[in-house]
Amino acid sequence: MKKATTKSAKKVATTRKTQKRNNTFEFGVFDLSVPPSIKETKNIKNLPNEWVPFGDDNLFPQYLAELKRKSSTHRSVLAQKTVFTSGAKFVCEDENLRKFIEDVNADHESLRDVFKKLADDYYTFGNAYMECVIYDGGVNIYHLDATTVRMSKSKKEVYVNSDWCKYWNNETKIKRLPIYPRVAHNKFVMHFKDYEPTFNFYGLPDYVAALEHICVDYEIGKWNHTKFLNGFQPSAIVEINGDMGEKEAQKMVREAQKKFVGEGNNGKILFIVKNGDTSPANVQVIKDDQEGSWIDLQKITDQNIITANRWQPSLSGIVSSGKMNNTGSEIRIAYDLVMTTVIRDTSELLLNGIRTVLYNEMGYDPKDLKIHYEPPISYANDVDIREVLTINEQRALIDEDLPMLDDGDMFVADREIIVTQRDDDGDGEIEEEKSVTLEQ
């Protein structure tokens, strides 16, 4: 009997221990509450492993990835930053280099494909990792998922793990890669990050100060969804006095539940029939004052998320009040601003690392390797077509079936002078010649 009790006690203790470990796992990955502190371990000598945890539970990157999937505003801003940073294409003069950037690894990804992933990780996690594999005649360039990478204590290598929730203490699931310029087994990694005070191993994303607001953005959407599914909010309650049996009252309650719970039932009127009361009907009007406060909260939340990301509202589809007729100009100004303050610095940070690999490991001269950017708003509406299109080109633009003019291959501005000739007596000799200047 004692033996059975001992086994039972051990089983309970093991279960409790497992539950405790599982709760920690769930908090780190799925709980959207903001971590109480975001810091690096200072006493790295006391760490039991050779890698440095990122966050108190070593799952801060996983938390940021989950947060990105929950907030529509935050995800949109990060996607726009990535697209603008990646540009339309890479351009260079070296023909051999042009061929290489179209296919930079064994997965047949282009340099822009890899660069876009690096930019996405950099904006999302504050860190980006590029893996390079040297082979006879060249180098393959890959992107490493930032959620899988942890820095070593020595800062000379990284530890890569596909699942830090399960295999953090399993050496067989973790691989080590050297940080450039160190190379081991023909492989190395480049780490991209910005300076952050008190952080020696990892960088932090721009929006780290707005984590609370990103959580609120998700909660607002969740609250609205729940309200539409289950929230019966009548516009008034009407009490009707009269005689009603118990069964009739129960039937009325069931009917009310069917009609007033679910989609499309906000703003209906609830009728209550009171048995045996002869007083006049009582009408109570219900005012829902929560909508205005939630709308204001959504605006504040969106603004704080955009500001923390160092972004511009007009690029996120939020047009300033009173500027609807000048939306194009506002977007262009915002685009020029973020290009100067955000995009170009990030692009150069990532591109300089790639140029270093191309020069040192492949012998290319990549100084002319650049990103070709295209603004989100075309300047076509601001251009006078009479100044850039010939007369015949303008006619074809209006209708392809319009006949072309003999002198239509010139610009309107080139026809300032029109020479007219007059033969009054029909003898074939010109009696008068004059020039007429067209009014501009």
C-alpha positions in Angstrom: 0.0 0.0 0.0 2.8 2.4 0.9 4.6 1.5 -2.4 1.4 2.4 -4.4 1.1 5.6 -2.5 4.8 6.4 -3.2 4.3 5.8 -6.9 1.1 7.9 -6.9 3.0 10.7 -5.2 5.8 10.6 -7.7 3.3 10.6 -10.5 1.6 13.7 -9.1 4.9 15.4 -8.6 6.0 14.6 -12.1 2.6 15.9 -13.5 3.0 19.1 -11.5 6.5 19.6 -12.8 5.4 19.0 -16.4 2.5 21.4 -16.0 4.7 24.1 -14.7 7.1 23.7 -17.6 4.2 23.7 -20.1 2.8 26.9 -18.6 6.2 28.6 -19.1 6.2 27.4 -22.7 2.7 28.7 -23.4 3.5 32.1 -21.8 6.6 32.5 -24.0 4.9 31.7 -27.3 1.2 32.3 -27.2 0.5 34.8 -24.4 0.4 38.3 -25.9 0.9 40.1 -22.6 4.0 42.3 -22.8 7.0 40.8 -21.0 7.7 42.7 -17.8 11.3 43.4 -18.9 13.2 43.1 -22.1 16.9 42.8 -21.3 20.0 40.7 -21.8 21.8 38.6 -19.3 24.8 40.4 -17.9 26.5 37.6 -16.0 27.0 35.4 -19.0 29.6 33.3 -17.1 26.8 31.9 -15.0 24.8 30.7 -18.0 24.6 26.9 -18.2 24.9 27.0 -22.0 27.2 28.5 -24.5 24.5 30.6 -26.1 22.9 33.8 -24.8 19.1 33.7 -24.3 17.1 36.4 -26.0 14.6 37.5 -23.4 13.9 36.1 -19.9 12.5 32.9 -21.4 14.7 32.9 -24.5 11.5 33.2 -26.6 11.3 37.0 -27.3 11.7 36.6 -31.1 8.8 34.0 -31.0 6.7 36.5 -29.1 7.4 39.2 -31.7 6.5 36.9 -34.5 3.2 36.0 -32.8 2.5 39.7 -32.2 3.1 40.4 -35.9 0.4 37.9 -36.8 -2.2 39.4 -34.4 -2.1 43.1 -35.2 -3.3 44.2 -38.7 -1.9 47.7 -38.4 1.5 46.5 -37.2 1.8 43.8 -39.9 0.8 46.2 -42.6 3.5 48.7 -41.6 6.2 46.0 -41.4 5.2 44.7 -44.9 5.4 48.2 -46.4 8.8 48.8 -44.9 10.1 45.5 -46.3 8.7 46.2 -49.8 10.1 49.7 -50.0 13.5 48.5 -48.7 13.7 45.7 -51.3 12.9 48.1 -54.1 11.9 47.0 -57.6 15.1 45.2 -58.6 18.9 45.1 -58.3 21.0 46.8 -61.0 24.7 46.7 -61.8 27.0 47.0 -64.8 28.9 43.8 -64.4 27.3 41.2 -66.7 28.6 38.2 -64.7 27.3 39.8 -61.4 23.9 40.3 -63.0 23.7 36.6 -63.8 24.7 35.7 -60.3 22.1 37.9 -58.5 19.4 36.2 -60.5 20.2 32.8 -58.9 22.2 33.0 -55.6 21.6 29.6 -54.0 20.7 26.0 -54.6 17.0 26.9 -54.0 17.2 29.1 -57.1 16.3 32.3 -55.2 17.3 35.7 -56.5 19.3 38.1 -54.5 16.2 40.2 -54.1 14.3 37.2 -52.7 17.0 36.7 -50.0 17.3 40.5 -49.4 13.6 40.8 -48.9 13.6 38.1 -46.2 16.6 39.8 -44.5 14.8 43.1 -44.5 11.6 41.5 -43.1 13.5 39.9 -40.2 15.5 43.1 -39.5 12.3 45.2 -39.1 10.4 42.5 -37.2 13.1 41.3 -34.8 15.8 44.0 -34.9 18.2 41.2 -36.1 18.8 39.6 -39.5 21.1 36.6 -40.3 22.6 35.7 -43.7 24.1 32.2 -44.2 26.7 31.7 -46.9 28.0 28.4 -48.2 31.3 28.4 -50.1 31.7 25.9 -53.0 34.2 25.4 -55.8 33.7 28.5 -58.0 31.3 30.5 -55.9 29.1 31.2 -52.8 25.5 30.3 -52.1 23.7 33.0 -50.1 20.7 32.1 -47.9 18.5 33.7 -45.3 18.4 32.4 -41.8 15.1 32.7 -39.8 15.9 35.1 -37.0 13.7 33.2 -34.6 16.0 30.1 -34.8 19.2 31.9 -34.1 20.9 32.7 -30.8 24.3 34.3 -30.3 27.2 32.6 -28.5 28.9 34.1 -25.5 32.1 34.7 -27.5 30.2 36.5 -30.3 32.2 34.4 -32.7 29.4 32.0 -33.7 25.7 31.5 -33.6 23.5 28.6 -32.5 20.7 27.6 -34.8 17.8 25.6 -33.5 14.5 24.9 -35.3 12.5 24.9 -32.1 13.9 26.7 -29.0 10.7 25.7 -27.1 11.6 22.0 -27.2 15.2 21.4 -28.1 17.0 24.1 -26.1 19.0 21.5 -24.2 19.4 18.9 -27.0 22.8 19.3 -28.6 21.8 17.1 -31.5 19.1 19.5 -32.6 21.4 22.6 -32.4 24.0 23.4 -35.0 26.8 26.0 -34.7 27.9 28.4 -37.5 30.8 30.8 -37.3 30.3 34.6 -37.7 32.2 36.2 -40.6 35.1 36.6 -41.2 35.5 33.3 -39.5 34.7 30.3 -41.7 34.2 26.7 -40.7 33.3 23.8 -43.0 32.9 26.3 -45.8 30.1 28.0 -44.0 29.7 31.3 -42.2 27.0 33.7 -41.0 26.6 37.5 -41.2 24.7 39.2 -38.4 22.9 42.5 -39.0 21.7 44.7 -36.2 21.7 48.3 -34.9 23.3 49.6 -31.8 21.0 49.4 -28.7 22.2 50.5 -25.2 22.7 47.7 -22.7 22.3 45.1 -25.5 25.6 43.6 -26.5 24.4 40.5 -28.4 21.1 41.4 -30.0 19.4 44.3 -31.6 15.8 45.5 -30.9 13.1 46.5 -33.4 12.0 50.2 -33.8 8.6 49.5 -32.4 9.7 47.9 -29.1 8.3 50.9 -27.2 4.8 50.3 -28.6 4.3 46.6 -27.6 1.4 47.5 -25.4 -0.3 49.3 -28.2 0.2 46.4 -30.6 -1.5 44.1 -28.1 -4.4 46.6 -27.7 -4.9 46.6 -31.5 -5.4 42.9 -31.4 -7.7 43.0 -28.4 -9.9 45.7 -30.1 -10.5 43.4 -33.0 -11.1 40.4 -30.7 -13.6 42.5 -28.7 -15.5 43.6 -31.8 -15.7 40.0 -33.0 -17.0 38.8 -29.7 -19.5 41.6 -29.5 -20.9 40.8 -33.0 -21.2 37.1 -32.2 -22.8 37.3 -28.7 -23.4 40.9 -27.8 -27.1 41.7 -27.6 -27.3 45.4 -27.2 -31.0 46.6 -27.4 -31.8 50.2 -28.2 -34.7 50.2 -25.7 -36.6 48.1 -23.2 -40.3 48.2 -23.3 -42.3 46.9 -20.4 -45.9 45.9 -21.3 -48.3 45.3 -18.5 -50.9 42.5 -18.9 -51.9 39.0 -18.2 -49.6 36.2 -19.2 -49.2 32.6 -18.1 -45.9 30.9 -17.0 -45.7 28.9 -20.2 -46.3 32.0 -22.3 -43.6 33.9 -20.5 -41.1 31.0 -21.0 -41.9 30.9 -24.7 -41.3 34.6 -24.9 -37.8 34.2 -23.2 -36.9 31.4 -25.7 -38.0 33.5 -28.7 -36.0 36.5 -27.4 -32.9 34.4 -27.0 -33.2 33.1 -30.6 -33.7 36.6 -32.0 -31.3 38.7 -29.9 -28.2 36.5 -29.8 -25.9 36.5 -32.9 -25.1 38.6 -35.9 -27.3 41.6 -36.7 -29.1 41.9 -33.4 -27.7 45.2 -32.1 -30.1 48.0 -31.8 -33.3 45.9 -31.5 -36.0 46.6 -28.9 -36.7 44.2 -26.0 -40.3 43.8 -25.0 -41.2 42.7 -21.5 -44.8 41.7 -20.6 -45.6 42.0 -16.9 -48.4 39.9 -15.6 -51.1 41.5 -13.5 -49.7 45.1 -13.6 -52.1 47.8 -14.7 -49.6 50.7 -14.7 -48.9 52.4 -18.1 -46.2 50.9 -20.4 -42.6 52.0 -19.5 -40.1 52.7 -22.2 -36.4 52.9 -21.2 -34.0 54.1 -24.0 -30.5 52.6 -23.8 -27.6 54.6 -25.1 -24.4 52.7 -26.1 -21.6 55.1 -25.3 -18.8 52.5 -25.8 -18.6 52.8 -29.5 -17.1 56.3 -29.5 -14.5 55.5 -26.9 -13.4 52.4 -28.8 -13.1 54.4 -32.1 -10.9 56.9 -30.3 -8.8 54.1 -28.8 -8.3 52.5 -32.2 -7.1 55.9 -33.7 -4.7 56.4 -30.8 -3.4 52.8 -31.1 -2.9 53.1 -34.8 -1.0 56.4 -34.5 1.3 55.0 -31.7 2.1 51.9 -33.7 2.9 53.9 -36.8 5.0 56.4 -34.9 6.9 53.7 -33.1 7.8 52.1 -36.4 9.1 55.5 -37.6 6.5 55.3 -40.4 4.1 57.8 -42.0 0.3 57.6 -41.7 -0.4 58.4 -45.4 1.7 55.4 -46.5 -0.5 53.2 -44.3 -3.7 54.5 -46.0 -4.5 57.1 -43.3 -5.0 60.5 -45.1 -4.7 63.7 -43.1 -7.9 65.6 -42.5 -8.6 68.3 -45.2 -6.0 66.8 -47.6 -8.2 64.4 -49.7 -7.7 66.5 -52.8 -3.9 66.4 -52.4 -3.4 62.8 -51.4 -0.8 62.1 -54.1 1.5 65.0 -52.9 1.1 63.9 -49.3 2.1 60.3 -50.1 5.1 61.4 -52.1 6.3 63.7 -49.3 5.9 60.9 -46.8 7.7 58.5 -49.1 10.7 60.9 -49.5 10.8 61.3 -45.7 10.9 57.5 -44.9 13.4 56.9 -47.7 15.7 59.4 -46.1 15.2 58.4 -42.4 14.5 54.7 -42.6 14.7 52.9 -45.9 18.1 53.9 -47.3 20.0 53.3 -44.0 18.6 49.8 -43.7 19.2 49.0 -47.3 22.8 50.1 -47.1 23.4 48.2 -43.9 22.2 44.9 -45.5 23.7 45.6 -49.0 27.1 46.5 -47.6 27.3 43.0 -46.0 26.4 41.4 -49.3 28.9 43.5 -51.2 31.6 42.4 -48.7 30.9 38.7 -49.4 30.8 39.3 -53.2 34.1 41.1 -53.1 36.1 38.9 -50.6 34.8 35.5 -51.5 33.9 35.8 -55.2 36.1 38.5 -56.6 33.3 40.7 -57.9 33.6 44.5 -57.8 30.1 45.2 -56.4 30.5 49.0 -55.8 27.9 49.7 -58.6 25.5 47.1 -57.2 22.4 49.2 -56.3 18.7 48.9 -55.6 16.3 50.5 -58.0 13.5 52.1 -56.1 10.1 53.0 -57.5 7.8 55.5 -55.6 4.3 54.2 -54.6 2.6 57.1 -56.5 3.3 57.8 -60.2 4.2 61.3 -61.3 2.2 60.8 -64.5 -0.6 63.1 -63.3 1.8 65.9 -62.7 3.2 65.9 -66.2 1.8 67.9 -69.1 1.5 65.3 -71.9 1.9 68.1 -74.5 5.4 68.5 -73.3 6.4 64.8 -73.4 4.3 63.3 -76.2 4.2 64.2 -79.9 0.9 65.2 -81.6 0.5 61.8 -83.1 1.3 60.0 -79.8 -1.4 62.1 -78.1 -3.9 61.2 -80.9 -3.1 57.5 -80.5 -3.5 57.8 -76.8 -7.1 59.2 -77.3 -8.1 56.7 -80.0 -5.8 54.2 -81.8 -8.0 54.6 -84.9 -7.4 58.3 -85.3 -5.4 58.9 -88.5 -1.8 60.2 -88.0 -1.0 63.7 -89.2 1.8 64.3 -91.7 3.4 66.8 -89.4 2.3 65.1 -86.2 5.7 63.7 -85.3 6.6 66.9 -83.5 5.7 68.4 -80.1 3.0 71.1 -79.9 5.7 73.5 -78.7 7.6 73.0 -81.9 4.6 74.4 -83.9 4.9 77.9 -82.6 5.5 79.3 -86.1 3.0 78.6 -88.9 3.9 79.9 -92.4 1.0 80.8 -94.6 1.2 81.5 -98.4 -1.4 83.3 -100.6 -1.9 83.2 -104.3 -4.7 85.7 -105.1 -4.6 85.8 -108.9 -3.9 82.1 -109.5 -0.7 82.7 -111.6 1.3 80.4 -109.3 3.3 83.3 -107.8 3.2 84.0 -104.1 1.9 87.5 -103.5 2.3 87.4 -99.7 4.0 85.4 -97.0 3.5 85.8 -93.3 4.2 84.1 -90.0 1.7 83.5 -87.3 2.8 82.8 -83.7 0.5 80.5 -81.8 -0.7 81.7 -78.4 0.7 79.6 -75.6 
